[in-house]
Amino acid sequence: MRLRPETEADRETVRRVIEAAFGREDEAHLVERLHAEGDAAISLVAEIDGRIAGHVMFSPMRSPEGALGLAPVSVRPDLHGNGIGGALIRDGLAEARKRGFKAVFVLGDPPYYTRFGFAPELARGYATPFAGPFLMALDLTPGALSGEGELAYARAFDDLAE
């Protein structure tokens, strides 16, 4: 498996992978909008035998400052359970640290995301339409998150919150 930054030439294939992974178009539209609005801070693909097998995107949060939102993570359904999503997340988090981002938020399955260090407790005090047990955060810089305040994803997520 080879992990690398997504290129513009990958976008149609990435769209198909996202649609297959989620069984709908919403997440693919989100990724397109994040690209269009310049909010694709980190966008990686996983290749197996020269074919795109998965994708992950991190976008800058409007608040708190210095934080990223992790969404979506997509893996072709025929390749689930092979560690592709985990590898993409770990690589994306390493890149976020390297670029000096302070924290990452994710909305997802706690048993899955806690293994990467995400914790629901770190996100609990933030006001957001996404609040609840599936909202988690990870400090990339220890103590970066105050545990309270407004949490605002990139504008492309606004439609999902309604």
N, C-alpha and C positions, 0 to 999 in steps of 0.2 A: 504494500500500500504506500502510495506517495501522497503527502499533504503539501498543498501549495496555495498561494493566493488565487482567488477567482479572477478570471479575465473577462473582458467584455464578450469574447468569443464563446465563453462557457455559458452565458446567461440563458439561452433557450434550453440547453440540457439541464441546467440547474433548476429551471422552472418545472420541467417534467419530473425531476427527482422529488422536488418539494410537493408537487401535486400528488404523486404516487404515494409519498410518505404519509401525507395527511388525508388523502382521499377527497380533497376539495381544493379550491383555488385561493382561498383567503390568504394563506401564508405566502403563496407565490406573489400575489398582488402586493402584500406587505413588503417583500424583498424588492420588488420592482420600484415601489414608491420610495423606499429607503435609498436605493441607488439614485433615482431621479432627483431626490431632494438633497443629495450629498451627505447622507447620514449612514453610509456603509463604511464604518471606521475599520472594521476587520471582517473580511469575507473570504473564507477558505473553502477549498474543495478537497475531497479525498478521491484519488484515482486508484483503480485496480485494473491492471492490464490495459491501461490507456483509456479507460472509461470512467466517467464520473460516477462515484458510488455514494457520495454524501456531500453535504454542505452545512456550514454554520455561518451565522452573521452576528456581529456585535455592533451596536449603534450607540452613539453618544446620548446620554440622558440630558434633558433640559435641567433637571436637578435630581439629586445633589450634584454639584460641580465635580468634574473629574471622574464621574461614574459612567459605566457602559450598561446597556441592556443586552442580554444574550437571548436572541430569538431570531429566527427559528433554528432548530437543529433538525436536519433531514437526512435520512438514509434510505436508499432503495429498499423496499419491503423484502425483496429476495435475499438481502444481505444483512437483515437484522440479526443481532446477537453475535456479531463478529468483531465488536469493539471499535467500529468505525466512528460512531457518534462520540464515544469517549475520547478517542484520539483527536478528533476535531476540536472538542471542548478544551482538552488539555493544551493543545497547540495554540488555540485562540487565547486562552488565559495567559500563557507564556508570552505571547505577542503583546497582550494588553499590559502586562507588567513591564516588558521591555520599553513600551512606548510611554510609560509613566502614568497610566490610568490608576486611579485610587481604589475603585471598587467595581463590582459587577452585580447586577440584579437579574434574576430569572424568575419566570412564572412557570412552574412545572411540577413534576412528580418528586416529592421530597426524598423517598428512598433512592431515587436515581441521582439527583443533584447533590445530596449531602455527601456522597462519596468523593466529590470534587472540592469539598470544603464549604459549600453553600449552607447557610443556616437560616431557618425561618425567623429565629429570634433577632437576627441583625436587621431584618426588614420590618418587624412588627410595628415600630413607632412612626412609620412613614405614612402620610396621608396620600392615598391613591385609589382610583376605582378598582385597581387590581388587588387590593388588600385582602388578606386571608391566609389560610394555611399553606397555599401553594406558592406564595411570594417569598423568595429567599434572596439573601445577599451574601457576598463574599468580599471581605477586605483584602485588597491586593497590597495595600499599605496598612500595616497593623494600626488599628485605632482610627482609620480614615472616616468611618461612618459614626455619626453622633447618635444614631438610633432614633432620630425624630426629625420632623420637617416634611416638606412636600417632596413627593416622588413623581417625576414627570418624565416619561419616555419621549423619544423623538416624536414629532407631530404625526408621523405615519401611523402610530399606534392609537391615535385618538379615536379613529373609527371603530377599533376593536373594543374600546372601553364602553361604547354606547349600548 
